[in-house]
């Protein structure tokens, strides 16, 4: 009873957005929470929608709108998704006509869906829900039409319009307009998605400092298993790219020193227990798997010096993989013949960012044109 009273009080104290659906099968209090759940859905905040929909069902176990919300945010994949099972469990005869329309849209196949969405939007011109479901990223003008018709429900439409300006859907790309509309979305809806969108817009401009600041605001709405975490990590990585470059290049040098010294403990810090390191030596023998045995083996040559220079680092788009290119110069003596050899190669190494930090994945050396690498039997 205490929980019920608390949730009932919440219904009247929470900021309730404009109605998304005119009539629901829920009681008065549950309908308020179910409407908030739809607001979260339309702003792509599915975990918040999950919580609000379940809160509505605590208030009214027969709240069809809440059940439809839970079906909508579930996967429709026939092999593992639960959407159809959730839809099958709903007593359709208890749904209002608008709710039944939403049910039918989710039940329709891909070929029928678009036509049905447009039909229902025309049939229920006052239903913000059914009209928003008929918008499409194939035509970004549909979001402008929706915002004009339903200004009190326009937060999600404004967010989408901002993307229309970033991708040139309204003509030339206009980042100022994009920022204007995403800011309008933020003012209308208290949720993380618009901050995530603003972060993307800043990132598109190459402003990763502001992208990071806005992504942190999105992440702050719920940190555990947050859908905003990957981009948060990406934007942070972008802001510290120069420092990371220096760090990886120094790691490359330190790793090479450990190898030349036969120091496996020194080399081990660059290994990951789940990564198999592949290597190609400058004698151009076949690639092989590099292990502790290779680090500590007796060498047939003695190095006088070995230096790395002209180091360049290139990152993958997700900033989780780095390729370092460099040249290596040195001199070694072949123990058996006492012959001194000038060594000159060009090389590359691949590093990957793991939970344990940057770890080596692959290295490859090859003699520079007309120069020498290591002996064939080394």
C-alpha positions as CSV (number, residue, x, y, z in Angstrom):
1,X,0.0,0.0,0.0
2,X,2.9,2.3,0.9
3,X,4.4,1.7,-2.6
4,X,1.1,2.5,-4.3
5,X,0.6,5.7,-2.4
6,X,4.2,6.8,-3.2
7,X,3.7,6.1,-6.9
8,X,0.3,7.9,-6.8
9,X,2.0,10.9,-5.3
10,X,4.7,10.7,-7.9
11,X,2.1,10.9,-10.7
12,X,0.9,14.3,-9.4
13,X,4.3,15.8,-8.6
14,X,6.3,14.6,-11.7
15,X,6.6,16.9,-14.7
16,X,4.1,15.5,-17.1
17,X,4.5,16.3,-20.8
18,X,1.7,16.9,-23.2
19,X,-0.5,13.9,-23.9
20,X,0.8,11.5,-26.5
21,X,-2.4,9.5,-26.7
22,X,-6.0,10.8,-26.2
23,X,-7.5,7.7,-24.6
24,X,-5.8,4.8,-22.9
25,X,-7.1,1.6,-21.2
26,X,-5.3,2.7,-18.0
27,X,-6.8,4.2,-14.9
28,X,-6.2,7.9,-14.3
29,X,-3.0,7.7,-12.3
30,X,-1.4,4.9,-14.4
31,X,-2.3,6.9,-17.6
32,X,-0.1,9.8,-16.4
33,X,2.9,7.5,-15.9
34,X,2.2,5.6,-19.1
35,X,2.2,8.9,-21.0
36,X,5.6,9.7,-19.5
37,X,6.8,6.3,-20.6
38,X,5.8,7.1,-24.2
39,X,7.6,10.5,-23.9
40,X,10.8,8.5,-23.0
41,X,10.2,6.1,-25.9
42,X,9.8,8.9,-28.5
43,X,13.0,10.4,-27.2
44,X,14.8,7.1,-27.6
45,X,15.4,6.7,-23.8
46,X,14.3,3.1,-23.6
47,X,15.6,2.3,-20.1
48,X,13.7,5.2,-18.6
49,X,10.6,4.1,-20.6
50,X,11.0,0.6,-19.2
51,X,10.9,2.0,-15.6
52,X,8.0,4.3,-16.2
53,X,6.0,1.5,-18.0
54,X,6.5,-0.9,-15.1
55,X,5.6,1.9,-12.6
56,X,2.3,2.3,-14.5
57,X,1.6,-1.4,-14.3
58,X,2.1,-1.3,-10.5
59,X,-0.6,1.3,-10.4
60,X,-2.9,-0.5,-12.9
61,X,-2.0,-4.1,-13.8
62,X,-4.3,-3.9,-16.8
63,X,-2.7,-0.7,-18.3
64,X,-2.6,-1.6,-22.0
65,X,-0.6,1.4,-22.9
66,X,2.2,0.4,-20.5
67,X,2.2,-3.1,-21.9
68,X,2.4,-1.8,-25.4
69,X,5.4,0.4,-24.4
70,X,7.2,-2.6,-23.1
71,X,6.5,-4.5,-26.3
72,X,7.7,-1.5,-28.4
73,X,11.1,-1.2,-26.7
74,X,11.7,-5.0,-27.0
75,X,13.3,-6.6,-30.0
76,X,11.2,-7.8,-32.9
77,X,13.8,-10.4,-33.9
78,X,12.0,-13.7,-34.3
79,X,14.9,-15.8,-33.1
80,X,15.5,-14.1,-29.8
81,X,13.4,-11.0,-29.4
82,X,10.4,-10.9,-27.1
83,X,8.1,-8.3,-28.8
84,X,5.7,-10.8,-30.3
85,X,5.4,-12.7,-27.0
86,X,4.6,-9.4,-25.2
87,X,2.0,-8.5,-27.9
88,X,0.4,-12.0,-27.7
89,X,-0.1,-11.6,-23.9
90,X,-2.1,-8.4,-24.4
91,X,-5.9,-8.7,-24.3
92,X,-6.6,-6.6,-27.4
93,X,-10.3,-6.3,-26.7
94,X,-9.5,-4.1,-23.7
95,X,-7.4,-1.7,-25.7
96,X,-8.7,1.7,-26.9
97,X,-8.8,2.3,-30.6
98,X,-5.5,4.3,-30.5
99,X,-3.8,1.7,-28.5
100,X,-5.1,-1.0,-30.9
101,X,-3.6,1.1,-33.7
102,X,-0.2,1.0,-32.0
103,X,-0.6,-2.7,-31.5
104,X,-1.4,-3.3,-35.2
105,X,1.6,-1.3,-36.3
106,X,3.9,-3.5,-34.1
107,X,2.2,-6.6,-35.4
108,X,2.4,-5.6,-39.1
109,X,5.1,-6.9,-41.4
110,X,7.6,-4.6,-43.1
111,X,5.6,-4.3,-46.3
112,X,2.4,-3.3,-44.5
113,X,3.8,-1.1,-41.8
114,X,4.5,2.2,-43.6
115,X,1.0,2.2,-45.2
116,X,-0.7,1.3,-41.9
117,X,1.2,4.1,-40.1
118,X,0.0,6.7,-42.6
119,X,-3.5,5.4,-42.5
120,X,-3.7,5.5,-38.7
121,X,-2.2,9.0,-38.6
122,X,-5.0,10.2,-40.9
123,X,-7.7,8.3,-39.0
124,X,-6.5,9.8,-35.7
125,X,-5.3,13.3,-36.5
126,X,-5.3,14.3,-32.8
127,X,-3.2,11.4,-31.7
128,X,0.4,12.6,-31.3
129,X,1.6,9.0,-30.8
130,X,0.2,7.7,-34.1
131,X,1.2,10.8,-36.0
132,X,4.8,10.6,-34.7
133,X,5.0,6.9,-35.7
134,X,4.3,8.0,-39.3
135,X,7.3,10.3,-39.4
136,X,10.3,8.9,-41.3
137,X,14.0,9.6,-41.6
138,X,13.5,9.0,-45.3
139,X,11.8,12.4,-45.3
140,X,13.0,14.7,-42.5
141,X,10.3,17.2,-43.4
142,X,7.8,14.9,-41.7
143,X,9.4,15.9,-38.4
144,X,8.8,19.6,-39.1
145,X,5.2,18.8,-40.0
146,X,4.7,16.9,-36.8
147,X,6.4,19.7,-34.7
148,X,4.0,22.3,-36.2
149,X,1.0,20.2,-35.6
150,X,1.9,19.0,-32.1
151,X,4.2,21.8,-30.6
152,X,3.7,20.5,-27.1
153,X,5.1,17.1,-28.1
154,X,7.8,18.4,-30.3
155,X,10.9,17.6,-28.2
156,X,11.7,14.4,-30.1
157,X,10.9,15.9,-33.4
158,X,13.2,18.9,-32.8
159,X,16.0,16.4,-32.0
160,X,15.4,14.7,-35.3
161,X,15.2,18.0,-37.1
162,X,18.7,18.8,-35.7
163,X,20.0,15.7,-37.5
164,X,18.3,16.8,-40.7
165,X,20.4,19.9,-40.6
166,X,23.7,18.0,-39.8
167,X,23.2,15.6,-42.7
168,X,22.0,18.1,-45.3
169,X,18.4,16.8,-45.5
170,X,17.1,20.4,-45.7
171,X,19.7,21.5,-48.2
172,X,23.2,22.6,-47.2
173,X,24.4,21.3,-43.9
174,X,23.8,23.9,-41.2
175,X,25.4,23.2,-37.8
176,X,24.0,26.4,-36.3
177,X,20.5,25.3,-37.1
178,X,21.3,21.9,-35.7
179,X,22.4,23.3,-32.4
180,X,19.3,25.6,-32.3
181,X,16.9,22.7,-32.7
182,X,18.6,20.3,-30.3
183,X,18.7,23.1,-27.7
184,X,14.9,23.5,-28.2
185,X,14.6,19.8,-27.6
186,X,16.5,20.1,-24.3
187,X,14.3,22.8,-23.1
188,X,11.2,20.7,-23.6
189,X,12.3,17.3,-22.4
190,X,14.4,16.4,-19.3
191,X,16.3,13.5,-20.6
192,X,19.7,12.3,-21.8
193,X,19.1,11.8,-25.5
194,X,19.3,15.5,-26.5
195,X,22.6,15.8,-24.7
196,X,23.9,12.8,-26.6
197,X,22.7,14.4,-29.8
198,X,24.4,17.7,-29.0
199,X,27.6,15.8,-28.3
200,X,27.3,14.1,-31.7
201,X,26.9,17.5,-33.4
202,X,29.9,18.9,-31.6
203,X,31.9,15.8,-32.6
204,X,30.8,16.3,-36.2
205,X,32.4,19.8,-36.0
206,X,35.6,18.3,-34.5
207,X,35.0,19.9,-31.1
208,X,35.6,16.9,-28.9
209,X,35.9,19.0,-25.7
210,X,32.3,20.1,-25.9
211,X,31.2,16.7,-27.2
212,X,32.7,15.2,-24.1
213,X,31.0,17.7,-21.8
214,X,27.6,17.0,-23.3
215,X,28.1,13.3,-23.4
216,X,28.9,13.4,-19.6
217,X,25.5,15.1,-19.1
218,X,23.8,12.3,-20.9
219,X,25.8,9.6,-19.1
220,X,24.9,11.3,-15.7
221,X,21.2,10.3,-16.1
222,X,22.1,6.6,-15.4
223,X,25.7,5.4,-15.3
224,X,25.3,1.6,-15.0
225,X,25.4,-0.2,-18.4
226,X,24.7,3.2,-19.9
227,X,24.1,3.3,-23.7
228,X,26.0,6.6,-23.6
229,X,29.2,5.1,-22.3
230,X,30.8,4.1,-25.7
231,X,30.7,7.6,-27.1
232,X,31.8,9.0,-23.8
233,X,34.9,6.9,-24.0
234,X,35.3,7.8,-27.7
235,X,35.1,11.6,-27.1
236,X,37.5,11.3,-24.1
237,X,39.9,9.3,-26.3
238,X,39.7,12.0,-29.0
239,X,40.5,14.8,-26.5
240,X,43.6,13.0,-25.2
241,X,44.8,11.7,-28.6
242,X,48.1,13.5,-28.5
243,X,48.9,12.2,-25.1
244,X,47.9,8.7,-26.1
245,X,50.1,9.0,-29.2
246,X,53.2,9.8,-27.1
247,X,52.3,7.0,-24.6
248,X,52.0,4.3,-27.3
249,X,55.2,5.4,-29.0
250,X,57.1,5.2,-25.7
251,X,55.6,1.8,-25.1
252,X,56.9,0.7,-28.5
253,X,60.4,1.8,-27.6
254,X,60.2,0.2,-24.1
255,X,58.9,-3.0,-25.6
256,X,61.7,-3.1,-28.1
257,X,64.3,-2.6,-25.4
258,X,62.8,-5.5,-23.4
259,X,63.0,-7.7,-26.5
260,X,66.6,-6.8,-27.2
261,X,67.5,-7.4,-23.5
262,X,65.8,-10.8,-23.5
263,X,63.7,-9.4,-20.6
264,X,60.4,-11.2,-20.6
265,X,59.2,-9.5,-17.4
266,X,59.7,-6.2,-19.1
267,X,58.0,-7.4,-22.2
268,X,55.1,-9.0,-20.4
269,X,53.5,-5.7,-19.4
270,X,52.7,-5.2,-23.1
271,X,51.0,-8.6,-23.5
272,X,47.3,-9.4,-22.9
273,X,46.4,-13.0,-21.8
274,X,43.7,-13.3,-24.4
275,X,45.7,-11.8,-27.3
276,X,47.8,-13.9,-29.6
277,X,50.7,-11.7,-30.9
278,X,51.7,-12.3,-34.5
279,X,55.1,-11.1,-35.8
280,X,57.0,-10.8,-39.0
281,X,60.7,-10.3,-38.8
282,X,63.0,-8.3,-41.1
283,X,64.5,-11.5,-42.5
284,X,61.2,-11.9,-44.3
285,X,60.6,-15.4,-43.0
286,X,56.9,-16.4,-42.5
287,X,54.9,-14.7,-39.8
288,X,54.7,-16.5,-36.5
289,X,53.3,-16.3,-33.0
290,X,55.5,-14.4,-30.6
291,X,55.8,-15.9,-27.1
292,X,58.0,-15.8,-24.0
293,X,60.3,-18.4,-25.7
294,X,61.1,-15.9,-28.5
295,X,61.9,-13.2,-26.1
296,X,64.3,-15.3,-24.0
297,X,66.0,-17.4,-26.7
298,X,69.7,-17.2,-27.3
299,X,70.4,-14.9,-30.1
300,X,72.9,-15.5,-32.9
301,X,73.7,-11.8,-33.1
302,X,74.8,-9.1,-30.6
303,X,73.4,-5.6,-31.0
304,X,75.7,-2.6,-30.8
305,X,72.8,-0.2,-30.9
306,X,69.1,-0.2,-32.0
307,X,67.1,3.0,-32.4
308,X,63.5,3.8,-33.5
309,X,62.7,7.1,-35.2
310,X,60.1,8.8,-37.6
311,X,57.3,7.4,-35.5
312,X,53.7,8.0,-36.7
313,X,50.5,6.8,-35.0
314,X,47.2,6.2,-36.7
315,X,43.9,5.5,-34.9
316,X,40.9,3.5,-35.9
317,X,37.6,5.5,-35.9
318,X,36.6,4.1,-32.5
319,X,40.1,5.0,-31.1
320,X,40.5,1.5,-29.8
321,X,43.2,0.4,-32.3
322,X,46.4,2.2,-33.1
323,X,49.0,1.5,-35.8
324,X,52.5,2.8,-35.2
325,X,54.8,3.1,-38.2
326,X,58.5,3.8,-37.8
327,X,62.0,3.2,-39.0
328,X,64.6,1.2,-37.1
329,X,68.3,1.7,-37.5
330,X,71.1,-0.3,-35.8
331,X,74.2,-2.3,-36.0
332,X,74.8,-5.9,-34.9
333,X,77.6,-8.5,-34.9
334,X,77.0,-12.0,-36.1
335,X,78.5,-14.1,-33.3
336,X,79.6,-17.0,-35.5
337,X,81.5,-15.0,-38.1
338,X,82.2,-11.8,-36.1
339,X,80.8,-9.8,-39.0
340,X,79.4,-6.4,-38.4
341,X,76.1,-5.5,-40.2
342,X,74.4,-2.2,-40.6
343,X,70.7,-2.7,-39.9
344,X,68.0,-0.5,-41.5
345,X,64.3,-1.4,-41.6
346,X,60.9,0.1,-41.8
347,X,58.2,-1.3,-39.5
348,X,54.7,-1.2,-38.1
349,X,53.0,-2.4,-35.0
350,X,49.4,-2.7,-34.1
351,X,48.1,-1.9,-30.6
352,X,44.7,-2.4,-29.1
353,X,43.1,-0.7,-26.1
354,X,41.8,-3.2,-23.6
355,X,40.4,-2.9,-20.1
356,X,44.0,-3.4,-19.0
357,X,45.3,-0.6,-21.2
358,X,47.1,-0.6,-24.5
359,X,48.5,-4.0,-25.5
360,X,50.5,-5.3,-28.5
361,X,48.6,-7.1,-31.2
362,X,51.0,-7.4,-34.2
363,X,54.4,-6.3,-35.4
364,X,56.1,-6.4,-38.8
365,X,59.6,-5.4,-39.9
366,X,61.1,-5.3,-43.4
367,X,64.4,-4.1,-44.7
368,X,64.5,-0.7,-46.3
369,X,65.3,-0.7,-50.0
370,X,68.9,-1.9,-50.5
371,X,69.4,-2.4,-46.7
372,X,69.7,-5.3,-44.3
373,X,67.4,-6.8,-41.7
374,X,68.4,-9.6,-39.3
375,X,69.9,-12.8,-40.6
376,X,67.7,-15.4,-42.1
377,X,68.4,-17.9,-39.3
378,X,67.8,-15.4,-36.5
